[in-house]
Amino acid sequence: MKNRMKTAFLNTLVTLIALLTPLPSGNAHSQVAKDSQKIQFELVSKYKENTLFDVSSDGNLILLYGASTPKKDAKSGGVTVWNHKRGDEYFDILRVVEWASGRELGSIHIHTVPGAARFSEGAKQICYREEKENKLWDYISGRVSACPAEPKRAAYKGSDQKYDSPDGKFVAETSKETVREIILLTYVRGIVTIHNRNTGERIGSVLHPTVREPYDWPLTGYVYSVAFTPDNQHLITSYEGDTYIWRIKPTP
């Protein structure tokens, strides 16, 4: 009994210290590269509790995995936020969304996080791996059949990965940094850094929220997905939580 009381007291003390200790701002509304500033990123929308898996070849559609159908909230600071509907339970759902409008074109319940998922057949179908099966989902008709090919990982690769822009000019690299350590708590922040492929020069970066690990789950400081739209006008990033859409703005 005494040991349990001691443990409970220590946990309460650590939590109290964490809550009272200010953290560096994780404001993601506009992040600008500090080194050789060439590109800045303006956050235009957030999809809450949905993780990015792929972007269609025309750049208009995104393939998300997460909670129930996002519902548009009022704009906050110029950023459109899409939240799941109140009262809806959390399900494992793949969904195809027209990201500019937030309109959902199709969704399907699955049993677990897909091992891989991406658009195929001119973005009219989704090939995804569920447990040990490769499945082909026609999101317009709702039909599901066997996928003839192994779905490759698209935007969703995991932390500490590299992604090429469609025109081959840029490389996006994900990483994380430790912001602060307090007793048993480690605060981390996810970073996406953009480099010029030819010169290797760092030309831009975006930051994701700071979180406590291992107490927060999912570990939202880790960026798991990155994609450029084909016209290189937008960058889409996400962790196992929210998906952010950034407008790419070259600096004067």
N, C-alpha and C positions, 0 to 999 in steps of 0.2 A: 504494500500500500504506500509506504514512504517513498519507494523508488518511483512509483507511478506519479505521485504528487510532485516529486522533484523534477521528473521529465516534463510534466505538464507546465510547471512553473518556468523551466528553461525555454520551452517552446513559446510560451506567452511572452517572455522577455525578449527573445530574438525577434518575434513578429513586431513587438512594440518598437524596438530599435529601428527595424526596417521601415516601419510606417512613419516614424518621426524624422528619418534621415532624408534630406532632399536629394533628388537625383538630377543629373543633367537633363535639360529639356530634350524630349524626343519629338518635338514638333515636326511633323512630316509635310506640312502644307507647302513648303517651298524649300528645297534643299539645293545648295549651290556648291560646286566643287571649289575647294580651297587652293588646290594646286593647278597652275596653268589653266585658269578658268576659261573654258571654251563652250560648255553646254550647261544649261540649268534645267531643272525639272520642276514642273508645277503640278501638284497633286490635284486631279480633277474629280476623281470618284473613288469610293471604297465599296467593296462587296464584303459585308461582314459574315464571318463564319463560313466562307467558301474559299477553297484553295484552287489555284489555277493549274490546269493540266495541259491545255493546248490553246492555240489561236488558229482560226481558219486561214486558209491561203489568201483570202481577200482581206483579212484583218478585221472583218465586221463582227465575227462571232468568237466567243470564248467558251471553252469547255471547263466547267467548274465541278468540284466535288465538295459536298458539305451538308449544310442544314437545309431547311425548307426554303421554298421560293422566296427570294429577296423582295422586300417591299420598300419602295422609295420613301425616304424620310426627307424632311425639309433640308435645304442646302445650309451648310454651316461653313462660313468663311470661304465661300466659293466652291466648296467640295460637296458633291452629291453623295449621300450615304445610303446604301441599300442594306436594310436589316431584315432578318427573318421575321415572319409574322408572329405577333404575340399569341401565346397559347399553343403554337405548333411545337410538336416534339422534334427532337433532333434525330434525323435519319441519315443513313448512308445513301446519298443520292448523287448521281451524275446528272448534270443539266447543261443544256446548250442555251446560251444567253446572247442576245444582241446587245453588246456592252454599251453602245452609245445611248440607247433608249431604256435598257434594262429589261426589255421584253424577253420572256422565256419562250423558246421554241419547242422545247421538249425536256422531259426528265424521266429518270428511271431509278427505281430502288435497287440497290445492290447489297451484298451481304458484308462487304468489308472494303477497306481502302483498295482501289485498283492498283495492281502492280505497275501498270502502264495504261495510258488511255490517250487516244489522239483522233483527230479528224481523218477521214478517208473518203474516197469516191466523191471528190469535189465538194467536200464539207457537208455532204448529205447524210453521211453515216459515221458512226463512231466505232472504232475497233478498240476494245479494252480487255485487259486480263484480270479475271476475277478468280482468286485462288489459283487453280491449276488449269483453268479453261480460258481460251481466247474467244471472245464473243464479238459479234457484229450487230450493232444496234442502229436501226433506222429510226431516228428520233421523230420523223414526221409521221410514219405509220405506226410506230411503236413495236414493230417486229424485231425479234432477236433471233439470230442464227449463229452458226459457227464462223469465226473469222479465219479466212484461209492463211493469213500471215501473222507472224508474231508482231504485236504492236510495239513499236519502239518508243522510248521515252522522248517526250517532246519538251514542254516547258518544265515539267516536274522531274527534277533530277536529284534533289537533295541538297544539303548544305555544302559549301565550299566547292562550287562548280563553275564552269565557264560556258558562256553562251555567245554565239556569233549573231551579229545583226544580218538581216536579209541581204543587204548590199555588200557585206563583207568588209565594211570600213571600220566597224567597232567590235570590241569584245567586252562583254559584261561578265564580271567575276563577282561571285558571292563570297562573303566572309563574315566573321563576327568579331567583335571586340569586347573585352571586359571593361565595363564602365567603373565598377566599384565592387569591392569585397568587404562584407560586414559579417564577422564571425562565420556562421555557416552559410551565408547567403552570397551568391555570386550574381551580379547584375550584368547582363550582356545586351548588346545591341547589334542587330543585323545590318550589314552594309552591302550595297551593290555598287561596284566601282566600274566605270566605263573607261576603256583605254582605246587609243588609236591603234588599229591593228598593224599598220605599217611602221609606226615609230615607237609604239609601246608607251606613248605619253598618256598620262592620266588626265582625262578631259572632263570628268563629271562624276557625281556620286549621289546616291539617295540613301537615307537612313530609315530604319524601321524601329518600332518602339523598344524601349528598354523593359526587360522583365526580370523576375527573380527565378533563378534555377537552383535546385531542382524542384522548387515548390510550385511553380506555375507550369501547367500542362494544358495545351501543347506549348512547346518551347518557342514562344513567339519571337524570340530574338534571332532565330535561325531562318534565313531566307531559303526556301525550297524550290521556288519557281521563278523563272524570268523569261520574258518574250518581248520582242519588238514587233510592232505592227509592220506589215510589208512596206508601207510608205515611209518608215522610220520617223513617223510623227509622234508616236506614243510608245512608252515603255510600260510593260505590265509586270508587276512583281507580287509575290505572295509568300507567306509562310503558312504553317499549318493552322490557319486561323482566318486571316483576312486577305483579300486581294486588292492591291492598289493599282490605279491607272494614272500614269503621269504623262503630261504633255511635254515633249522635248522642245526646248527653246534655245536655239543658238544665241550666244551672247554677241553683242556688237563688236 
